Amino acid sequence: MSDWLISIEGTATGHNLALALALLAAFLHAVFGALQKGRHDPWLSRGAIDISYGLMALPIALFVVPWPEPHMWPIFAGAFVIHTAYKLLQAMAYTKGAYHVVYPVVRGTGPLFAVFGAGLIFGEVFTPVQWLGVAVLLSGIFGLAVYNLRYLTSARDSLPAALGLAVATGLFVALYTTYDAYGIRATADPFTFLAWFFTIDGIAMPILAGLRWKQLLNRPAVLPLLGRGVVGAIVAFFSFGSIMLATRLDKVGEAAVLRETSTVFAALVGYVLLKERVGPRRISLMALIAIGAVIVEMGA
């Protein structure tokens, strides 16, 4: 598998596979966000997910994939710091605001800065048509944020804090997207990066979640929480793995933009699973997101 993936890097086949992987990551990322925001406290959900995928990835890292090259360990350390900061900000944002409020702002801020980062680090250049697509997509995403800010009546006192945390989280989305793309390109075998990333990334949040669980007066049952963690871990493997492979096969910026169609999937997930209302105005704004993604792909 690794040899085949490496052989199609920069080819038309690689581009098409990267497109499919980015869209798969978009759908799965929306599901992942709902799992973290849903029934349980977001901190506890994230801790359960992280310990699950860390333990699942450990034997693969130790016994299946090739051992990382020496220069990879500082890269893994940097990824650990960036992702831990991202998860702390995201958990705080979900604590302050509703899923359908926080998610569009996070996902709207991320791709814009990721495109600039990919240009600076990887020398990627978007065509004018692709920039038009980015503008259309972002107008839909931030339009959702403005709509929520104007019409949401519940939890209005905490809404400014939730939106501020969402913007900060989006900046870290851009940072980890660009940094991880650099990391997965720095090793000979992309699955070495993925296995060790999940192993190392699963350390911090379970500790923080355990401390938070002890402080709660009404502690949730452990088994349902761990069950959510296992499901979330499987979703995370395919979601994060898909987008990282997409950034190795093709342009980082393009994959980052296409992944943000996750906002459309998030609204559907929020409506079906979390019973959050989706009106005609929000549907129209979500249509802009999908149209923007199509324009980005057509302009490639």
Secondary structure, DSSP 8 states (H G I E B T S, - for coil): -HHHHHHTTTSHHHHHHHHHHHHHHHHHHHHHHHHHHSSS-HHHHHHHHHHHHHHHHHHHHHHTS----TTHHHHHHHHHHHHHHHHHHHHHHHHHS-HHHHHHHHHHHHHHHHHHHHHHHH-----HHHHHHHHHHHHHHHHHHHHHHHH--TTGGGHHHHHHHHHHHHHHHHHHHHHHHHHHHHSS-HHHHHHHHHHHHTSHHHHHHHHHHHH-SS---HHHHHHHHHHHHHHHHHHHHHHHHHHHHS-HHHHHHHHTTHHHHHHHHHHHTS-----HHHHHHHHHHHHHHHHHHHT-
